[in-house]
Structures are given as structure tokens and as C-alpha cells.
Amino acid sequence: MLKNDLQKIVLGLFTSRVRVKLISLFFTNPRDSFHMRQISRITGEQINAVRRELISLEKAGLLTSQQYGIKKFYSLNASFPLFNEIRSIFVKTYGLGYYVFLHRKELGDVIFAILTHTYLNREDSEENNPDLIVVGEVNRIVLERIIRDSEEVEKRKLHYRIFSAKELEIAKKRKDLIIYSALVLPRSMIIGTDEDFVMYGGII
């Protein structure tokens, strides 16, 4: 895929440029809430267009709102039935997920690339609580470049861990905290599928 192909696909699926901008804003700031004028300033879109899309997204159930004084604040509704599916789409269009997906062929023989619960919730990460898990024979030079580019876009420090296929099997047997957390907590697969990751090595 070319650089902007994913953005074009998303625009085609969601039909409205403004709606795509709003959904992207909420998923890249999943713990935050925004009021309408604030969203208009951040996205650069006309307030009437923002109002229309906020009403639609709240009616659909993806957003929820609370009134504080004269301002209505909107935030993601994590209990929305398609929440994880929509998030999986949007994390491939921005920052770390985007760069991993864009350069996946250069990364080497990668079996899985997983954005962790820590990353999806924009929590502070560290080596033992990484944003990204990569399994396979990985080109570390390419991965380091991806991390640097992503950090520049996201304006924060990102952490990753690499496992070989054998190390993943051992880690699953030992219930290694990093792998176990990736198995039981929400995640987004950039390379590979959820089912294959859960079943890999015949150990659940």
C-alpha cells in the first residue's frame, strides 16, 4: 500500500472527512473528553460540521457526553459493541501503528506485531510494560527508525519488546507478565491475527 492508502480506505468507509477526524482525535486521546468548540479548534473544521458529526456519533453509541455548566463534553464509549474493531482500524492510520503497518515488509520475518493495552490507553510505558510487542526475526534498525518516527509524531517516549518465535512459546508456558498481559488485556494486532496469537505454540 502507498502512504495514504489506509487513510483513503477509512475515508471511503466512514464517508465523512470530519467524522474521520473526530474519531481519530478520540482514539488518539482515549482518556480525554472534549467540548465542541475545542474539537473545532483542534481539527480545524467548521463548528456546524463538528456539531453534526458529534450528534451522529453519540446517537450511534460510539461517543458519550456529559454536561458541565453550559458546555457539553464528549468522550469515547468503551462499551460500544464495535469499539475494538473501530479502534483497530484507526490505530493503523496514526503514529506507531501506522508506521509499523507501513514498513511491515521491511521489518523482516515478523509473525506478530501487537499494540498493547498500555499503548491503546496512552498509559506511561516502560521496558517491562511496552507499547509494542514484535515476534519473529526482526530488523532492529528498521524497528528503531519506526520508533523514532512515531515518537516524533506522538511527542512521547515509546517502548517495545522483541521475542523470537521460540521465546514466545517459552514466555507463554511461563506466563511471562508481558505476554500474559498481551493475551488477557485488550490489544490491537498490526501484523498477524488475534486467533493465531492466542493459539501460537498450542498454549493458551
N, C-alpha and C positions, 0 to 999 in steps of 0.2 A: 504494500500500500504506500502511496505517496504521503507526504507530510500531513496534508489536510483532509485525507480521505475519511478518517474517523469522524472529524467534525462535520463533514458533508453528510455522512450517513446519519448521524444524530439529528442534524437539522431536517433531513428527509423524514425521519421517524416522528419527530416532535413538531414538525411543520412551522413552528414559530421561532424566529431568532431570539426574540425577547424571552420566551419560555425557556429556551435552552440556556440563556444567560442566567436566568433566575435559578433554575435547577442546579446549574454548575456552582453558583455562588453558595447555595445552601449546602451542597455536598462537600465543598471545599472548606466550609466553616460549620461543621455538623453540630457543634455545641452552642452556636450563637443564634441570636434572634435579631431580626431587623425590622424597622418600620418602613413604610412605603417610600417616603422621601429619601431616606438613607439608601434604599435599594436603587432608586432612580439615579442618585449621585454616583454610586459605585459602578453601576452598569452603563451609565451614560445614555439610558433610554428615557423616553418621554414618560412622565408620571401617569398619564392616562393608559398608556400601553402596559406599564407595570401594574397598575391597579387591576386591569382586565385579566392579566395572567395570574396575579395573586388570587383573585376570586376563583378562577378556574382551577388552580392547583389546590386551593383549600376545599373547594367543592368535591374534587376528585379524591381528596383524603391524603395527598402527599404532604401537605402543609397543615399546620395547626396555628391558631392565633390566640393571643391574649391582649386584653385592653388594659393599658396603663394610662390613666388620665385621658387626654384627648388622642393619644397615639395607640395604634394597634400594631403589635409586634408579631411577626411571623417566624416560625421555626419548623424544622423537619418533624414529621410524624413517623417515628421509628417503627410503629406498629402497622404502618401501611402494608397491605399484603404483598405488593411488588417492590418493597423498599430495597431489598438486597439486589434484585435484578436490575433496577434502575441505577443503583449505586455502581454496580459492576460495569455498566456501560460508561458512566461518566468518569470513573477513575482512570479509564483508558484514554481520556481526552485532555488530561491536565497533569502536569508535574511528573512525579515518579512513575506512576502507572503508564502515562503517555510515552515517556522516554524508553521504558523497558519494552513496551509493545512495539514502538517504532524501530528499535535496534535489536529486536529479538533474534534475528538471523546472525547478527554479528556477535552475540553473546556466547556462542559456542553450542555445545550439545546440551541444551537445557531441558530438563524433564518438567520441572515446575518452577514458576516464579509467582510468589504469593505476597500480596499486600496484607499485612497483619491487622488485627483488631486495633493495635496501637496506632498504626498509620491512619486507618479509616476514621478513628475518633480524634485524630490530631492530638494525641497524647504525647508527652515527652518520651522519647525513646532512648535506648542505650544498647550496648553490645548484646546484653542478655535479654533485651526486650526490644527487638529490632522492628523497623518499619517494613523491611523486605526480607524474605527468605528465598534463596535461589538454590535449586537442587540440580546437580549434573556436573558436567565438565565445563567450567565457566571461564571465559576470557576475562580475567580480572582487570585488565587495562580498560576494556570497553565498559565494564561494570563501574569502575571508578569514575570514568567520564560521565556515565549516566547519572551517578550520584551527585557529582559536582554540578552538572547542568540542572538537575532537579532542585538542589539546594539553592541555586541562584534564583530559580523561578519561585520557589516556595518560601524563601527567606528564613530558612531554619535548618538546623543540623539534622541529617538523616543517618540512620544506621542500618546495616544489613548483615546477614549471616549466610555463608555458603556451606552446603552439605553435598558430599558426593552421594551417589545412589546407595552405596553400602553404608555410609554414615547415617543416612536417613533411616534405613532398616534398623540399624543398631539403636538409634535415638528413639524410634517408635517402641522397640522392645523394652528399653529402659525408662520409657515415659519421660524422656528429656523435656524439661519445662518449656523450652522454646517451641519444640514440635508439638507437644501435647496441647499447649495454648493455641497453636495454629489449628489444631484439629477440632477443639471444642468451642472456640470462640469464633465470632463472625470473621470472615476473611474474603478477599477478592482474588480470584485466580487470573493472573495476567497471561501465564503460559501453563497449559495443562488444564485438567478439569477437577472439580471437587471430588467426583466419584473415584477417579484414578488416584488422587492424593490420599484419600481415606483408605482405599484398598491396597495401596502400594506395599509390596512385600508380604501380602497376605496377613497383615497385622492391623487390627483396628483398635 
